[in-house]
Amino acid sequence: MSAPKIGFVSLGCPKALVDSEHILSRLRSEGYAISPDYQGSDMIVVNTCGFIDSAVEESLEAIGEALNENGKVIVTGCLGARGDMVKEAHPAVLAVTGPHALEEVMQAVHHYLPKPHDPFVDLVPPQGIRLTPKHYAYLKISEGCNHRCTFCIIPSLRGDLVSRPIGEVMQEAEALVKAGVKELLVISQDTSAYGVDIKYRTGFFEGRPVKTRMTELARELGSLGVWVRLHYVYPYPHVDEVIPLMAEGKILPYLDVPLQHASSRILRLMKRPGNSENNLERIRAWRKIRPDIAIRSTFIAGFPGETEAEFEELLDFLKEAELDRVGCFPYSPVEGAAANSLPDPVPEEVKIERVERLMAAQSAISEKKLQSKIGRTLQVLVESVDEEGAVGRSMFDAPEIDGLVHISDASDLKAGEFATVRIDDSDEHDLWGETA
């Protein structure tokens, strides 16, 4: 008998992507085949996103498409935490589970598509099934979040912070490196809070005691000999401890810090930790230790009650901080978010205008920062190669969200390998160069 085939649709952020990888790994380990299309599948699993309204709409459309094309659909992920909404829109779905619900998904699969009988071979490699290219992988270190930001419903969808045991995280990282991964991207809802929920309990890796804390984790990952990139790092004081590891070359000189705003009043309305003055001082201190550290952040424009003066304060912060990469989004009300009840909503056209002004200001900053790299020689991780050349990323750029390095002479380059590139041109987003 041929193995039952399951199609998979994965939406949302890298945290959801890791959930998808775990489900796919479990499916393959039990002998299920993974199908690339609807028609060749006996069932479809849709891992949804439910963070903002546009993501909810995309997820509902994906569920509807899977039902129309196949008819047998299991729904999981963040939108699955709002099961009534899913069932109301698509009553024909077989089952609905919330995020990081591996066992519940497998129970539903077993019920509607019984697993093959006693597979004789291990169908899953040690690193599991991955949806990323072979040369990089996301490493999720915790689930949930203890913050209660007023614009966010993640805690109600994914729960409070639950840190993974550090030994388990390191074993996964080691298996990935042995499988050929060149870059580990550390992710969670709040990476700098890793271990808070278990009071930084000491775990063990290779027989050695290791504290469950971001600094110790970064140091251990840095010993594996691959690029290590930290994402979603709140600017707590103890984050200062990882900057020397960047100066020593143990981990990449890169921090993804979701600052969201610069006005103290708006930050309080958002219930965000920290304030802009401390953040500026902290960024200056980081740059004294590792001058070329790349800092990425995201901001919200048009939060309820935001005045023109407070938006100008955000622009002033941006010019002072000179961040390397910035994303900005107009405030979008999310069903169930506390910010929806705040007074003085900002008109939609004003939100859009402020986003455009902020991104224009950031483009000038980014262009200047990238120009400073002309003449430098950078190590580049090659993403793809074709007849026109190669495209890769430097240590200052994360996949899919940051800039690229375009390499003109690519005859000896291969995707997934490192190249040494001399930079000779730039714009506000990307770099150009030749192999050195």
Contacts in CASP RR format, 6 or more apart in sequence:
PFRMAT RR
TARGET T0000
AUTHOR 0000-0000-0000
METHOD contacts of the structure
MODEL  1
MSAPKIGFVSLGCPKALVDSEHILSRLRSEGYAISPDYQGSDMIVVNTCG
FIDSAVEESLEAIGEALNENGKVIVTGCLGARGDMVKEAHPAVLAVTGPH
ALEEVMQAVHHYLPKPHDPFVDLVPPQGIRLTPKHYAYLKISEGCNHRCT
FCIIPSLRGDLVSRPIGEVMQEAEALVKAGVKELLVISQDTSAYGVDIKY
RTGFFEGRPVKTRMTELARELGSLGVWVRLHYVYPYPHVDEVIPLMAEGK
ILPYLDVPLQHASSRILRLMKRPGNSENNLERIRAWRKIRPDIAIRSTFI
AGFPGETEAEFEELLDFLKEAELDRVGCFPYSPVEGAAANSLPDPVPEEV
KIERVERLMAAQSAISEKKLQSKIGRTLQVLVESVDEEGAVGRSMFDAPE
IDGLVHISDASDLKAGEFATVRIDDSDEHDLWGETA
1 116 0 8 1.000
2 33 0 8 1.000
3 31 0 8 1.000
3 32 0 8 1.000
3 33 0 8 1.000
3 116 0 8 1.000
4 32 0 8 1.000
4 33 0 8 1.000
4 42 0 8 1.000
4 43 0 8 1.000
4 113 0 8 1.000
4 114 0 8 1.000
4 115 0 8 1.000
4 116 0 8 1.000
5 32 0 8 1.000
5 33 0 8 1.000
5 34 0 8 1.000
5 35 0 8 1.000
5 40 0 8 1.000
5 41 0 8 1.000
5 42 0 8 1.000
6 27 0 8 1.000
6 32 0 8 1.000
6 33 0 8 1.000
6 34 0 8 1.000
6 35 0 8 1.000
6 41 0 8 1.000
6 42 0 8 1.000
6 43 0 8 1.000
6 44 0 8 1.000
6 45 0 8 1.000
6 109 0 8 1.000
6 113 0 8 1.000
7 34 0 8 1.000
7 35 0 8 1.000
7 36 0 8 1.000
7 37 0 8 1.000
7 38 0 8 1.000
7 40 0 8 1.000
7 41 0 8 1.000
7 43 0 8 1.000
7 44 0 8 1.000
7 45 0 8 1.000
8 20 0 8 1.000
8 23 0 8 1.000
8 24 0 8 1.000
8 34 0 8 1.000
8 44 0 8 1.000
8 45 0 8 1.000
8 47 0 8 1.000
9 44 0 8 1.000
9 45 0 8 1.000
9 46 0 8 1.000
9 47 0 8 1.000
9 62 0 8 1.000
9 66 0 8 1.000
10 16 0 8 1.000
10 17 0 8 1.000
10 20 0 8 1.000
10 47 0 8 1.000
10 131 0 8 1.000
11 46 0 8 1.000
11 47 0 8 1.000
11 48 0 8 1.000
11 49 0 8 1.000
11 55 0 8 1.000
11 58 0 8 1.000
11 59 0 8 1.000
11 62 0 8 1.000
12 47 0 8 1.000
12 48 0 8 1.000
12 49 0 8 1.000
12 51 0 8 1.000
12 55 0 8 1.000
12 78 0 8 1.000
13 49 0 8 1.000
13 51 0 8 1.000
14 138 0 8 1.000
14 140 0 8 1.000
14 185 0 8 1.000
14 187 0 8 1.000
14 231 0 8 1.000
15 140 0 8 1.000
15 143 0 8 1.000
15 158 0 8 1.000
15 187 0 8 1.000
15 188 0 8 1.000
15 189 0 8 1.000
16 47 0 8 1.000
16 48 0 8 1.000
16 49 0 8 1.000
16 77 0 8 1.000
16 78 0 8 1.000
16 99 0 8 1.000
17 131 0 8 1.000
17 132 0 8 1.000
17 138 0 8 1.000
18 138 0 8 1.000
18 139 0 8 1.000
18 140 0 8 1.000
18 187 0 8 1.000
19 47 0 8 1.000
19 76 0 8 1.000
19 77 0 8 1.000
19 99 0 8 1.000
19 100 0 8 1.000
19 102 0 8 1.000
20 47 0 8 1.000
20 131 0 8 1.000
21 128 0 8 1.000
21 129 0 8 1.000
21 130 0 8 1.000
21 131 0 8 1.000
22 102 0 8 1.000
23 45 0 8 1.000
23 47 0 8 1.000
23 76 0 8 1.000
23 102 0 8 1.000
23 105 0 8 1.000
23 106 0 8 1.000
24 34 0 8 1.000
24 128 0 8 1.000
24 129 0 8 1.000
24 131 0 8 1.000
25 124 0 8 1.000
25 128 0 8 1.000
25 129 0 8 1.000
26 102 0 8 1.000
26 106 0 8 1.000
27 34 0 8 1.000
27 106 0 8 1.000
27 109 0 8 1.000
27 129 0 8 1.000
28 34 0 8 1.000
28 123 0 8 1.000
28 124 0 8 1.000
28 128 0 8 1.000
28 129 0 8 1.000
29 122 0 8 1.000
29 123 0 8 1.000
29 124 0 8 1.000
30 106 0 8 1.000
30 115 0 8 1.000
30 116 0 8 1.000
30 119 0 8 1.000
31 115 0 8 1.000
31 116 0 8 1.000
31 119 0 8 1.000
31 123 0 8 1.000
32 109 0 8 1.000
32 113 0 8 1.000
32 115 0 8 1.000
32 116 0 8 1.000
34 129 0 8 1.000
35 41 0 8 1.000
35 42 0 8 1.000
38 44 0 8 1.000
38 66 0 8 1.000
38 69 0 8 1.000
38 70 0 8 1.000
39 69 0 8 1.000
39 70 0 8 1.000
41 70 0 8 1.000
42 72 0 8 1.000
42 113 0 8 1.000
43 70 0 8 1.000
43 72 0 8 1.000
43 73 0 8 1.000
43 74 0 8 1.000
43 94 0 8 1.000
43 109 0 8 1.000
43 112 0 8 1.000
43 113 0 8 1.000
44 66 0 8 1.000
44 69 0 8 1.000
44 70 0 8 1.000
44 71 0 8 1.000
44 72 0 8 1.000
44 73 0 8 1.000
44 74 0 8 1.000
45 73 0 8 1.000
45 74 0 8 1.000
45 75 0 8 1.000
45 76 0 8 1.000
45 105 0 8 1.000
45 109 0 8 1.000
46 59 0 8 1.000
46 62 0 8 1.000
46 63 0 8 1.000
46 66 0 8 1.000
46 73 0 8 1.000
46 74 0 8 1.000
46 75 0 8 1.000
46 76 0 8 1.000
47 76 0 8 1.000
47 77 0 8 1.000
48 59 0 8 1.000
48 62 0 8 1.000
48 63 0 8 1.000
48 75 0 8 1.000
48 76 0 8 1.000
48 77 0 8 1.000
48 78 0 8 1.000
48 79 0 8 1.000
48 80 0 8 1.000
48 86 0 8 1.000
49 55 0 8 1.000
49 56 0 8 1.000
49 58 0 8 1.000
49 59 0 8 1.000
49 77 0 8 1.000
49 78 0 8 1.000
49 79 0 8 1.000
50 56 0 8 1.000
50 59 0 8 1.000
50 77 0 8 1.000
50 78 0 8 1.000
50 79 0 8 1.000
50 82 0 8 1.000
50 157 0 8 1.000
51 78 0 8 1.000
51 152 0 8 1.000
51 153 0 8 1.000
51 154 0 8 1.000
51 157 0 8 1.000
51 334 0 8 1.000
52 332 0 8 1.000
52 334 0 8 1.000
53 332 0 8 1.000
53 333 0 8 1.000
53 334 0 8 1.000
53 335 0 8 1.000
54 332 0 8 1.000
55 79 0 8 1.000
56 79 0 8 1.000
56 85 0 8 1.000
56 335 0 8 1.000
59 79 0 8 1.000
60 79 0 8 1.000
60 86 0 8 1.000
60 89 0 8 1.000
60 90 0 8 1.000
63 73 0 8 1.000
63 75 0 8 1.000
63 86 0 8 1.000
63 89 0 8 1.000
63 90 0 8 1.000
63 93 0 8 1.000
64 73 0 8 1.000
64 90 0 8 1.000
66 73 0 8 1.000
67 73 0 8 1.000
67 90 0 8 1.000
67 92 0 8 1.000
67 93 0 8 1.000
71 92 0 8 1.000
72 94 0 8 1.000
72 112 0 8 1.000
72 113 0 8 1.000
73 90 0 8 1.000
73 92 0 8 1.000
73 93 0 8 1.000
73 94 0 8 1.000
74 93 0 8 1.000
74 94 0 8 1.000
74 95 0 8 1.000
74 96 0 8 1.000
74 97 0 8 1.000
74 105 0 8 1.000
74 108 0 8 1.000
74 109 0 8 1.000
74 112 0 8 1.000
75 83 0 8 1.000
75 86 0 8 1.000
75 90 0 8 1.000
75 93 0 8 1.000
75 95 0 8 1.000
75 96 0 8 1.000
75 97 0 8 1.000
76 96 0 8 1.000
76 97 0 8 1.000
76 98 0 8 1.000
76 99 0 8 1.000
76 101 0 8 1.000
76 104 0 8 1.000
76 105 0 8 1.000
77 97 0 8 1.000
77 98 0 8 1.000
77 99 0 8 1.000
77 100 0 8 1.000
77 101 0 8 1.000
78 98 0 8 1.000
78 99 0 8 1.000
78 154 0 8 1.000
78 157 0 8 1.000
78 158 0 8 1.000
79 85 0 8 1.000
79 86 0 8 1.000
80 86 0 8 1.000
80 96 0 8 1.000
80 97 0 8 1.000
80 98 0 8 1.000
80 99 0 8 1.000
81 98 0 8 1.000
81 99 0 8 1.000
81 156 0 8 1.000
81 157 0 8 1.000
81 158 0 8 1.000
82 157 0 8 1.000
83 96 0 8 1.000
83 98 0 8 1.000
86 93 0 8 1.000
86 96 0 8 1.000
87 93 0 8 1.000
87 96 0 8 1.000
94 108 0 8 1.000
94 112 0 8 1.000
95 104 0 8 1.000
95 108 0 8 1.000
95 111 0 8 1.000
95 112 0 8 1.000
97 104 0 8 1.000
97 105 0 8 1.000
97 108 0 8 1.000
98 104 0 8 1.000
98 157 0 8 1.000
99 143 0 8 1.000
99 157 0 8 1.000
99 158 0 8 1.000
100 143 0 8 1.000
100 158 0 8 1.000
109 115 0 8 1.000
125 179 0 8 1.000
126 175 0 8 1.000
126 178 0 8 1.000
126 179 0 8 1.000
127 137 0 8 1.000
127 172 0 8 1.000
127 175 0 8 1.000
127 176 0 8 1.000
127 178 0 8 1.000
127 179 0 8 1.000
127 181 0 8 1.000
128 175 0 8 1.000
130 137 0 8 1.000
132 138 0 8 1.000
132 399 0 8 1.000
133 383 0 8 1.000
133 415 0 8 1.000
133 416 0 8 1.000
134 179 0 8 1.000
134 180 0 8 1.000
134 181 0 8 1.000
134 416 0 8 1.000
135 180 0 8 1.000
135 181 0 8 1.000
135 182 0 8 1.000
135 183 0 8 1.000
135 381 0 8 1.000
135 415 0 8 1.000
135 416 0 8 1.000
135 417 0 8 1.000
136 181 0 8 1.000
136 182 0 8 1.000
136 183 0 8 1.000
136 184 0 8 1.000
136 185 0 8 1.000
136 227 0 8 1.000
136 381 0 8 1.000
136 399 0 8 1.000
137 176 0 8 1.000
137 181 0 8 1.000
137 183 0 8 1.000
137 184 0 8 1.000
137 185 0 8 1.000
138 185 0 8 1.000
138 187 0 8 1.000
139 169 0 8 1.000
139 172 0 8 1.000
139 173 0 8 1.000
139 176 0 8 1.000
139 184 0 8 1.000
139 185 0 8 1.000
139 186 0 8 1.000
139 187 0 8 1.000
139 221 0 8 1.000
140 164 0 8 1.000
140 187 0 8 1.000
140 188 0 8 1.000
141 163 0 8 1.000
141 164 0 8 1.000
141 169 0 8 1.000
141 186 0 8 1.000
141 187 0 8 1.000
141 188 0 8 1.000
141 191 0 8 1.000
141 194 0 8 1.000
141 217 0 8 1.000
142 161 0 8 1.000
142 162 0 8 1.000
142 163 0 8 1.000
142 164 0 8 1.000
142 188 0 8 1.000
142 189 0 8 1.000
142 190 0 8 1.000
142 191 0 8 1.000
142 193 0 8 1.000
142 194 0 8 1.000
142 195 0 8 1.000
142 197 0 8 1.000
143 158 0 8 1.000
143 159 0 8 1.000
143 161 0 8 1.000
143 162 0 8 1.000
143 164 0 8 1.000
143 188 0 8 1.000
143 189 0 8 1.000
144 154 0 8 1.000
144 155 0 8 1.000
144 158 0 8 1.000
144 159 0 8 1.000
144 160 0 8 1.000
144 161 0 8 1.000
144 162 0 8 1.000
144 188 0 8 1.000
144 189 0 8 1.000
144 190 0 8 1.000
145 154 0 8 1.000
145 155 0 8 1.000
145 158 0 8 1.000
145 159 0 8 1.000
145 160 0 8 1.000
145 161 0 8 1.000
145 189 0 8 1.000
145 190 0 8 1.000
145 193 0 8 1.000
146 155 0 8 1.000
146 160 0 8 1.000
146 161 0 8 1.000
146 190 0 8 1.000
146 193 0 8 1.000
146 196 0 8 1.000
146 197 0 8 1.000
147 155 0 8 1.000
147 190 0 8 1.000
147 271 0 8 1.000
147 272 0 8 1.000
147 273 0 8 1.000
148 155 0 8 1.000
148 271 0 8 1.000
148 338 0 8 1.000
149 260 0 8 1.000
149 270 0 8 1.000
149 271 0 8 1.000
149 272 0 8 1.000
150 269 0 8 1.000
150 270 0 8 1.000
150 271 0 8 1.000
150 337 0 8 1.000
150 338 0 8 1.000
150 339 0 8 1.000
150 342 0 8 1.000
151 270 0 8 1.000
151 300 0 8 1.000
151 303 0 8 1.000
151 331 0 8 1.000
151 334 0 8 1.000
151 337 0 8 1.000
151 339 0 8 1.000
152 334 0 8 1.000
152 337 0 8 1.000
153 334 0 8 1.000
153 335 0 8 1.000
153 336 0 8 1.000
153 337 0 8 1.000
154 189 0 8 1.000
156 336 0 8 1.000
158 189 0 8 1.000
160 197 0 8 1.000
161 189 0 8 1.000
161 190 0 8 1.000
161 193 0 8 1.000
161 195 0 8 1.000
161 196 0 8 1.000
161 197 0 8 1.000
162 197 0 8 1.000
163 194 0 8 1.000
163 195 0 8 1.000
163 196 0 8 1.000
163 197 0 8 1.000
163 198 0 8 1.000
163 212 0 8 1.000
165 203 0 8 1.000
165 212 0 8 1.000
166 203 0 8 1.000
166 205 0 8 1.000
166 210 0 8 1.000
166 211 0 8 1.000
166 212 0 8 1.000
166 216 0 8 1.000
166 217 0 8 1.000
166 220 0 8 1.000
167 203 0 8 1.000
167 204 0 8 1.000
167 205 0 8 1.000
167 210 0 8 1.000
169 217 0 8 1.000
170 205 0 8 1.000
170 206 0 8 1.000
170 210 0 8 1.000
170 217 0 8 1.000
170 220 0 8 1.000
170 221 0 8 1.000
171 205 0 8 1.000
173 184 0 8 1.000
173 221 0 8 1.000
173 224 0 8 1.000
174 224 0 8 1.000
176 184 0 8 1.000
177 184 0 8 1.000
177 224 0 8 1.000
177 225 0 8 1.000
177 226 0 8 1.000
181 226 0 8 1.000
182 226 0 8 1.000
182 227 0 8 1.000
182 381 0 8 1.000
182 416 0 8 1.000
182 417 0 8 1.000
182 418 0 8 1.000
183 226 0 8 1.000
183 227 0 8 1.000
183 228 0 8 1.000
183 229 0 8 1.000
183 381 0 8 1.000
184 221 0 8 1.000
184 224 0 8 1.000
184 226 0 8 1.000
184 227 0 8 1.000
184 228 0 8 1.000
184 229 0 8 1.000
185 229 0 8 1.000
185 231 0 8 1.000
185 398 0 8 1.000
185 399 0 8 1.000
186 217 0 8 1.000
186 218 0 8 1.000
186 221 0 8 1.000
186 228 0 8 1.000
186 229 0 8 1.000
186 230 0 8 1.000
186 231 0 8 1.000
187 231 0 8 1.000
187 232 0 8 1.000
188 194 0 8 1.000
188 232 0 8 1.000
189 232 0 8 1.000
190 232 0 8 1.000
190 234 0 8 1.000
191 214 0 8 1.000
191 230 0 8 1.000
191 231 0 8 1.000
191 232 0 8 1.000
191 233 0 8 1.000
191 234 0 8 1.000
192 214 0 8 1.000
192 233 0 8 1.000
192 234 0 8 1.000
192 235 0 8 1.000
192 236 0 8 1.000
192 238 0 8 1.000
192 239 0 8 1.000
193 234 0 8 1.000
193 236 0 8 1.000
194 212 0 8 1.000
194 213 0 8 1.000
194 214 0 8 1.000
194 217 0 8 1.000
195 201 0 8 1.000
195 212 0 8 1.000
195 213 0 8 1.000
195 214 0 8 1.000
198 212 0 8 1.000
200 211 0 8 1.000
200 212 0 8 1.000
200 213 0 8 1.000
201 211 0 8 1.000
201 212 0 8 1.000
202 209 0 8 1.000
202 210 0 8 1.000
202 211 0 8 1.000
202 212 0 8 1.000
203 209 0 8 1.000
203 210 0 8 1.000
203 211 0 8 1.000
203 212 0 8 1.000
204 210 0 8 1.000
205 220 0 8 1.000
210 216 0 8 1.000
210 217 0 8 1.000
210 220 0 8 1.000
214 230 0 8 1.000
214 233 0 8 1.000
214 238 0 8 1.000
214 239 0 8 1.000
214 242 0 8 1.000
215 238 0 8 1.000
215 241 0 8 1.000
215 242 0 8 1.000
215 245 0 8 1.000
218 228 0 8 1.000
218 230 0 8 1.000
218 242 0 8 1.000
218 245 0 8 1.000
218 250 0 8 1.000
218 251 0 8 1.000
219 245 0 8 1.000
219 250 0 8 1.000
221 228 0 8 1.000
221 251 0 8 1.000
222 228 0 8 1.000
222 245 0 8 1.000
222 250 0 8 1.000
222 251 0 8 1.000
223 250 0 8 1.000
227 252 0 8 1.000
227 381 0 8 1.000
227 395 0 8 1.000
228 250 0 8 1.000
228 251 0 8 1.000
228 252 0 8 1.000
229 251 0 8 1.000
229 252 0 8 1.000
229 254 0 8 1.000
229 256 0 8 1.000
229 398 0 8 1.000
230 242 0 8 1.000
230 251 0 8 1.000
230 252 0 8 1.000
230 254 0 8 1.000
230 255 0 8 1.000
230 256 0 8 1.000
231 256 0 8 1.000
231 398 0 8 1.000
232 256 0 8 1.000
232 258 0 8 1.000
233 239 0 8 1.000
233 255 0 8 1.000
233 256 0 8 1.000
233 257 0 8 1.000
234 257 0 8 1.000
234 258 0 8 1.000
234 273 0 8 1.000
235 257 0 8 1.000
235 259 0 8 1.000
235 274 0 8 1.000
235 278 0 8 1.000
235 279 0 8 1.000
235 282 0 8 1.000
236 273 0 8 1.000
237 282 0 8 1.000
239 255 0 8 1.000
239 282 0 8 1.000
240 282 0 8 1.000
240 285 0 8 1.000
240 286 0 8 1.000
242 251 0 8 1.000
243 285 0 8 1.000
243 286 0 8 1.000
243 289 0 8 1.000
243 290 0 8 1.000
243 293 0 8 1.000
244 289 0 8 1.000
245 251 0 8 1.000
246 252 0 8 1.000
246 253 0 8 1.000
246 254 0 8 1.000
246 289 0 8 1.000
246 290 0 8 1.000
246 293 0 8 1.000
247 253 0 8 1.000
247 289 0 8 1.000
247 290 0 8 1.000
252 395 0 8 1.000
253 290 0 8 1.000
253 292 0 8 1.000
253 293 0 8 1.000
253 294 0 8 1.000
253 395 0 8 1.000
253 396 0 8 1.000
254 293 0 8 1.000
254 294 0 8 1.000
254 295 0 8 1.000
254 296 0 8 1.000
254 395 0 8 1.000
254 396 0 8 1.000
254 398 0 8 1.000
255 286 0 8 1.000
255 293 0 8 1.000
255 294 0 8 1.000
255 295 0 8 1.000
255 296 0 8 1.000
256 296 0 8 1.000
256 297 0 8 1.000
256 398 0 8 1.000
257 295 0 8 1.000
257 296 0 8 1.000
257 297 0 8 1.000
258 297 0 8 1.000
258 298 0 8 1.000
259 276 0 8 1.000
259 279 0 8 1.000
259 297 0 8 1.000
259 298 0 8 1.000
259 299 0 8 1.000
260 267 0 8 1.000
260 270 0 8 1.000
260 272 0 8 1.000
260 298 0 8 1.000
260 299 0 8 1.000
260 300 0 8 1.000
261 267 0 8 1.000
261 270 0 8 1.000
261 272 0 8 1.000
261 276 0 8 1.000
261 299 0 8 1.000
261 300 0 8 1.000
261 303 0 8 1.000
261 310 0 8 1.000
261 314 0 8 1.000
262 276 0 8 1.000
262 279 0 8 1.000
262 313 0 8 1.000
262 314 0 8 1.000
262 316 0 8 1.000
262 317 0 8 1.000
262 318 0 8 1.000
263 276 0 8 1.000
263 306 0 8 1.000
263 310 0 8 1.000
263 313 0 8 1.000
263 314 0 8 1.000
264 275 0 8 1.000
264 276 0 8 1.000
264 277 0 8 1.000
265 310 0 8 1.000
266 303 0 8 1.000
266 305 0 8 1.000
266 306 0 8 1.000
266 310 0 8 1.000
267 274 0 8 1.000
267 275 0 8 1.000
267 276 0 8 1.000
269 303 0 8 1.000
269 304 0 8 1.000
269 305 0 8 1.000
269 339 0 8 1.000
269 342 0 8 1.000
270 300 0 8 1.000
270 303 0 8 1.000
270 339 0 8 1.000
271 338 0 8 1.000
276 313 0 8 1.000
276 317 0 8 1.000
279 317 0 8 1.000
279 321 0 8 1.000
280 317 0 8 1.000
280 320 0 8 1.000
280 321 0 8 1.000
283 295 0 8 1.000
283 321 0 8 1.000
286 293 0 8 1.000
286 295 0 8 1.000
287 293 0 8 1.000
292 396 0 8 1.000
294 324 0 8 1.000
294 325 0 8 1.000
294 395 0 8 1.000
294 396 0 8 1.000
294 397 0 8 1.000
295 321 0 8 1.000
295 323 0 8 1.000
295 324 0 8 1.000
295 325 0 8 1.000
296 323 0 8 1.000
296 324 0 8 1.000
296 325 0 8 1.000
296 326 0 8 1.000
296 398 0 8 1.000
296 401 0 8 1.000
296 402 0 8 1.000
297 323 0 8 1.000
297 325 0 8 1.000
297 326 0 8 1.000
297 327 0 8 1.000
298 326 0 8 1.000
298 327 0 8 1.000
298 328 0 8 1.000
298 329 0 8 1.000
299 314 0 8 1.000
299 318 0 8 1.000
299 326 0 8 1.000
299 327 0 8 1.000
299 328 0 8 1.000
299 329 0 8 1.000
299 358 0 8 1.000
300 328 0 8 1.000
300 329 0 8 1.000
300 330 0 8 1.000
300 331 0 8 1.000
301 311 0 8 1.000
301 314 0 8 1.000
301 328 0 8 1.000
301 329 0 8 1.000
301 330 0 8 1.000
301 331 0 8 1.000
301 351 0 8 1.000
301 354 0 8 1.000
301 355 0 8 1.000
301 358 0 8 1.000
302 311 0 8 1.000
302 330 0 8 1.000
302 331 0 8 1.000
302 346 0 8 1.000
302 350 0 8 1.000
302 351 0 8 1.000
302 354 0 8 1.000
303 331 0 8 1.000
303 339 0 8 1.000
303 346 0 8 1.000
304 331 0 8 1.000
304 339 0 8 1.000
304 342 0 8 1.000
304 343 0 8 1.000
304 344 0 8 1.000
304 345 0 8 1.000
304 346 0 8 1.000
305 342 0 8 1.000
305 343 0 8 1.000
305 344 0 8 1.000
305 345 0 8 1.000
305 346 0 8 1.000
306 331 0 8 1.000
306 346 0 8 1.000
306 354 0 8 1.000
311 354 0 8 1.000
311 357 0 8 1.000
311 358 0 8 1.000
314 358 0 8 1.000
315 357 0 8 1.000
315 358 0 8 1.000
315 361 0 8 1.000
318 326 0 8 1.000
318 358 0 8 1.000
318 361 0 8 1.000
318 362 0 8 1.000
318 365 0 8 1.000
319 361 0 8 1.000
319 365 0 8 1.000
322 365 0 8 1.000
322 368 0 8 1.000
322 369 0 8 1.000
323 362 0 8 1.000
323 365 0 8 1.000
324 366 0 8 1.000
324 369 0 8 1.000
324 396 0 8 1.000
325 366 0 8 1.000
325 397 0 8 1.000
325 401 0 8 1.000
325 402 0 8 1.000
325 403 0 8 1.000
326 358 0 8 1.000
326 359 0 8 1.000
326 362 0 8 1.000
326 365 0 8 1.000
326 366 0 8 1.000
327 359 0 8 1.000
327 362 0 8 1.000
328 355 0 8 1.000
328 358 0 8 1.000
328 359 0 8 1.000
328 362 0 8 1.000
329 355 0 8 1.000
330 348 0 8 1.000
330 351 0 8 1.000
330 352 0 8 1.000
330 354 0 8 1.000
330 355 0 8 1.000
331 339 0 8 1.000
331 346 0 8 1.000
331 351 0 8 1.000
333 339 0 8 1.000
333 340 0 8 1.000
334 340 0 8 1.000
346 354 0 8 1.000
363 428 0 8 1.000
364 428 0 8 1.000
366 428 0 8 1.000
366 429 0 8 1.000
367 426 0 8 1.000
367 427 0 8 1.000
367 428 0 8 1.000
370 426 0 8 1.000
370 427 0 8 1.000
370 428 0 8 1.000
370 429 0 8 1.000
370 430 0 8 1.000
370 431 0 8 1.000
371 426 0 8 1.000
373 423 0 8 1.000
373 426 0 8 1.000
373 431 0 8 1.000
374 423 0 8 1.000
374 424 0 8 1.000
374 425 0 8 1.000
374 426 0 8 1.000
375 422 0 8 1.000
375 423 0 8 1.000
375 424 0 8 1.000
376 422 0 8 1.000
376 423 0 8 1.000
377 420 0 8 1.000
377 421 0 8 1.000
377 422 0 8 1.000
377 423 0 8 1.000
377 436 0 8 1.000
378 394 0 8 1.000
378 395 0 8 1.000
378 405 0 8 1.000
378 420 0 8 1.000
378 421 0 8 1.000
378 423 0 8 1.000
378 431 0 8 1.000
379 394 0 8 1.000
379 395 0 8 1.000
379 418 0 8 1.000
379 419 0 8 1.000
379 420 0 8 1.000
379 421 0 8 1.000
380 392 0 8 1.000
380 393 0 8 1.000
380 394 0 8 1.000
380 405 0 8 1.000
380 407 0 8 1.000
380 418 0 8 1.000
380 419 0 8 1.000
380 420 0 8 1.000
380 421 0 8 1.000
381 392 0 8 1.000
381 393 0 8 1.000
381 394 0 8 1.000
381 416 0 8 1.000
381 417 0 8 1.000
381 418 0 8 1.000
382 390 0 8 1.000
382 391 0 8 1.000
382 392 0 8 1.000
382 407 0 8 1.000
382 410 0 8 1.000
382 413 0 8 1.000
382 414 0 8 1.000
382 415 0 8 1.000
382 416 0 8 1.000
382 417 0 8 1.000
382 418 0 8 1.000
382 419 0 8 1.000
383 390 0 8 1.000
383 391 0 8 1.000
383 392 0 8 1.000
383 393 0 8 1.000
383 399 0 8 1.000
383 404 0 8 1.000
383 415 0 8 1.000
383 416 0 8 1.000
384 390 0 8 1.000
384 391 0 8 1.000
384 392 0 8 1.000
384 415 0 8 1.000
385 391 0 8 1.000
385 410 0 8 1.000
385 413 0 8 1.000
385 414 0 8 1.000
385 415 0 8 1.000
386 410 0 8 1.000
389 406 0 8 1.000
389 407 0 8 1.000
389 408 0 8 1.000
389 409 0 8 1.000
389 410 0 8 1.000
389 413 0 8 1.000
390 406 0 8 1.000
390 407 0 8 1.000
390 410 0 8 1.000
390 413 0 8 1.000
390 419 0 8 1.000
391 404 0 8 1.000
391 405 0 8 1.000
391 406 0 8 1.000
391 407 0 8 1.000
392 404 0 8 1.000
392 405 0 8 1.000
392 406 0 8 1.000
392 407 0 8 1.000
392 419 0 8 1.000
393 399 0 8 1.000
393 402 0 8 1.000
393 403 0 8 1.000
393 404 0 8 1.000
393 405 0 8 1.000
394 405 0 8 1.000
394 421 0 8 1.000
394 431 0 8 1.000
396 402 0 8 1.000
397 403 0 8 1.000
397 404 0 8 1.000
397 405 0 8 1.000
403 429 0 8 1.000
403 430 0 8 1.000
403 431 0 8 1.000
404 429 0 8 1.000
404 430 0 8 1.000
404 431 0 8 1.000
405 421 0 8 1.000
405 423 0 8 1.000
405 430 0 8 1.000
405 431 0 8 1.000
405 432 0 8 1.000
405 433 0 8 1.000
406 430 0 8 1.000
406 431 0 8 1.000
406 432 0 8 1.000
406 433 0 8 1.000
407 413 0 8 1.000
407 419 0 8 1.000
407 421 0 8 1.000
407 432 0 8 1.000
407 433 0 8 1.000
407 434 0 8 1.000
407 435 0 8 1.000
408 432 0 8 1.000
408 433 0 8 1.000
408 434 0 8 1.000
409 434 0 8 1.000
409 435 0 8 1.000
410 435 0 8 1.000
412 435 0 8 1.000
413 419 0 8 1.000
413 435 0 8 1.000
419 435 0 8 1.000
420 435 0 8 1.000
420 436 0 8 1.000
421 433 0 8 1.000
421 434 0 8 1.000
421 435 0 8 1.000
421 436 0 8 1.000
422 433 0 8 1.000
422 434 0 8 1.000
422 435 0 8 1.000
422 436 0 8 1.000
423 431 0 8 1.000
423 432 0 8 1.000
423 433 0 8 1.000
424 432 0 8 1.000
424 433 0 8 1.000
424 434 0 8 1.000
425 431 0 8 1.000
425 432 0 8 1.000
425 433 0 8 1.000
426 432 0 8 1.000
END
